Amino acid sequence: MKIGIIGCGLIGKKRADCFNKNQIKIVSDIESSNLKFFKNKFNCQITKDYKDVIKSDVQIIFVCTPHFLLSKIAIECLKNKKHVFIEKPGTINKLELKKIKLISKKYNLKVKIGFN
């Protein structure tokens, strides 16, 4: 499975370490140092625009961003037919969680929320 990661800080790095180096295809982050780390360690495509990850040919995207961005990005991923793993808390309210659930069912996609 081809994997994309949005948010390459501490948690994004922990998630990436769980996979073979060749599975991680593209990552995004706003910090150049995080992108450089991923490029060197995983030899993957890097970008500062998370939408590039969503538009790529990956099947699953790990969303490891600050809380206020989690559901917005997860919903964009789902609308683009990507399975999603969202870091805790997943959303900041029940309405966002319901929306994620509805979209995932509509497209028959998997959504998981997790933490270390």
C-alpha positions in Angstrom: 0.0 0.0 0.0 1.3 3.5 -0.9 1.3 5.8 2.1 1.1 9.6 2.4 1.7 11.6 5.6 0.4 15.1 6.3 2.3 16.6 9.2 5.9 15.4 9.7 6.6 16.4 13.2 7.1 14.0 16.1 4.0 12.0 15.6 4.3 11.9 11.8 7.8 10.5 12.3 6.6 7.9 14.7 4.0 6.8 12.3 6.5 6.6 9.4 8.8 4.4 11.4 6.2 1.7 11.4 6.4 1.1 7.7 9.0 0.0 5.2 10.9 2.8 3.6 9.5 2.1 0.2 5.8 2.4 1.3 6.0 6.1 2.1 5.6 7.9 -1.2 4.8 11.5 -0.3 4.8 13.7 2.8 3.9 17.3 3.5 4.8 19.7 6.3 5.3 23.5 6.6 8.7 23.0 8.2 11.6 22.5 5.8 13.7 20.7 8.3 10.9 18.0 8.7 10.7 17.6 5.0 14.5 17.3 4.7 14.5 14.5 7.3 11.8 12.6 5.5 13.5 13.0 2.1 16.8 11.7 3.5 15.3 8.8 5.6 12.5 7.6 3.3 13.6 8.9 -0.2 10.0 10.1 -0.7 8.5 13.1 -2.4 8.1 16.1 -0.2 5.9 19.2 -0.4 4.8 22.1 1.7 1.3 21.8 0.3 -0.8 19.0 1.9 -3.1 19.0 -1.1 -0.3 17.5 -3.2 -0.5 14.5 -0.9 -4.2 14.2 -1.3 -3.9 14.5 -5.1 -1.2 11.8 -5.3 -1.7 8.1 -6.0 -1.4 7.0 -2.4 -4.2 4.8 -1.0 -3.9 5.9 2.7 -3.1 9.2 4.3 -2.0 9.7 7.9 -3.1 13.1 9.2 -0.8 14.2 11.9 -1.5 17.9 12.1 -2.6 20.3 14.9 -6.0 19.5 16.2 -7.9 22.3 14.5 -6.8 21.0 11.1 -7.4 17.2 11.6 -11.0 17.0 10.4 -10.8 19.5 7.6 -7.9 17.6 6.0 -9.4 14.2 6.7 -12.6 15.2 5.0 -10.6 16.4 1.9 -8.8 13.0 1.9 -12.0 11.1 2.0 -13.6 13.2 -0.7 -10.6 12.2 -2.9 -11.1 8.5 -2.2 -8.3 8.0 0.3 -8.4 5.8 3.4 -7.5 7.9 6.5 -5.7 7.5 9.8 -6.3 10.6 12.0 -4.3 11.3 15.1 -6.3 11.9 18.3 -8.6 13.6 19.0 -9.7 13.2 15.3 -12.0 16.1 15.5 -12.8 19.0 17.8 -16.5 18.3 18.0 -19.2 15.7 17.3 -20.5 17.4 14.1 -17.1 17.0 12.4 -17.0 13.3 13.5 -20.5 12.7 12.0 -19.4 14.3 8.8 -16.3 12.1 8.5 -18.4 9.0 9.2 -21.0 9.9 6.5 -18.4 10.6 3.9 -16.4 7.5 4.7 -19.6 5.4 4.3 -20.6 7.1 1.1 -17.2 6.1 -0.5 -16.7 2.9 1.4 -13.5 4.1 2.9 -11.7 3.2 6.2 -11.2 5.8 8.9 -9.3 5.2 12.1 -8.4 7.5 14.9 -5.4 6.6 17.0 -2.7 7.7 19.4 0.6 6.5 20.8 
